[in-house]
Structures are given as C-alpha cells and as structure tokens.
Amino acid sequence: MTKETAKNGVTRVRGSGTQSVYTVLRREILAMTLTPGSPLDEVRLSDRFGMSRTPIREALLRLSGEGLVTTLPNRNTIVAPIDFAALPTYFDALTLMYRVTTRGAALHATSEAMGDIRRRQEEFAAAVVARDAFAMIEANREFHVAIAELAGNPYYTALFTRLLDEGRRILRLYYRTFDDRLPRQYVDEHEEMIAAIEARDPERADQLAIRHAAQIVKQIQDYVARDLGHPIDLSAS
C-alpha cells in the first residue's frame, strides 16, 4: 500500500481499494481519532481517498459488520456510539468467556499447542513496551482467541471473538486510563495464565481469568465515573 499527498494536503491511500479504506478507517475508529457518532460521508471519504464511492461503501459495510459503524434511519452513516448502559451485561459475557476458554485450554494443553499463544504474548509484551495502543489491542485479541482455540469449543471461540471485537474501543479507553503506559502487571497476568494452562490446572486458570476480567471492569468503571461524570456499576454478577 502506497500513499500520496493531494493538493489539499490530505493523505490518500492507493492500492487495494476497499481494503485500504477499511484499514485506515478501522484504525482511526479504534484509536478514537474518529470519535463515536462522527459522520462518515461517502462523498467526502471518496474525495479523501481519491476513489469512487463503491470501495468506500464496501469498506463501510465491512466496518458495519464489525459493529464499528452504524447506518441511521435517514441513511447517514456514523461511527457507532459506545453504549455505556449496556456495559454491565457485556462484561458479564466477557468474564464468562475469559473463564470458560482459559479453563478449557488448561484441560487440553500440550507443549505443541502453546506455540501460538506464546507468540501472541510476545507481540503483546512488545506492544506494551512500545506504548503502541493499536498493537496492544490487536495482540491482546489474538492472545485470547488463541487460548479459546486451544480450549476446542468453536461456539465459545466464535462468541469470545465477537465480544473481543465489539470491545476494542472499550479496551482503547482502558489503555488510555494509563496514558498507554500499561503496567508490567498486565503482561505478567498473561504469563500467569500461560503457566496455569501449561500446568493443566483448570482451577488456577479459572481464578486468574476472574481476576484478569475484574481489574479491567474496575478500571473502565473508574474511567466512566471520573472522565464522563457518569457513575455506573459494571461489575459482573
């Protein structure tokens, strides 16, 4: 993918059409450069990227499928709002998936199966050191999906993947509470999960998953109450 600067100073992406537009907009939405509720006008995007409206429309459809954009009744498209009122039930489901997948992985662990999980953990640790929030979000997703795949239940994997994808902007807010200086503690928590899985200790894996989810819930709860002036109980029941 190559870039050029147009006369108006806007960087245009050239190359794979729909994929290029999708990649740039997805990154901007996850980074909150495009804030929730921001309009996504096809004509303006077409001008920005120097493309026809067809790849723009196709990219927006892909983003809609991921829950990142929404089409309003008047057919205008916007960056999907974050429904903070729905977070308690979201975190209930997320906590459950942390638990069943980590526990399941501990029941099926083999030395051969741990390679992908460890690679994802290395990527996450490197992103934390680099303070690269986007890379942290992507590596964290792949780490937990790899654990879910080891657990061996495709229904759990599909649900967990969907929850992780829907929660990427929440995770961005979470990292922002640390000014993207994520404490080493969170890398260590992943390491403890790996150790419990390798030891084939499902009870330990379950407890670590509960703790991992709880600290995320607390940090987001504090953020919502402090920065949005909008106290809400996000604790999983």
Secondary structure, 3 states (H helix, E strand, C coil): CEEEECCCCCEEEECCCHHHHHHHHHHHHHCCCCCCCCECCHHHHHHHHCCCHHHHHHHHHHHHHCCCEEECCCCCEEECCCCHHHHHHHHHHHHHHHHHHHHHHHHHCCCHHHHHHHHHHHHHHHHHHHCCHHHHHHHHHHHHHHHHHHHCCHHHHHHHHHHHHHCHHHHHHHHHCCCCCCCHHHHHHHHHHHHHHHCCCHHHHHHHHHHHHHHHHHHHHHHHHHHCCCCCCCCCC
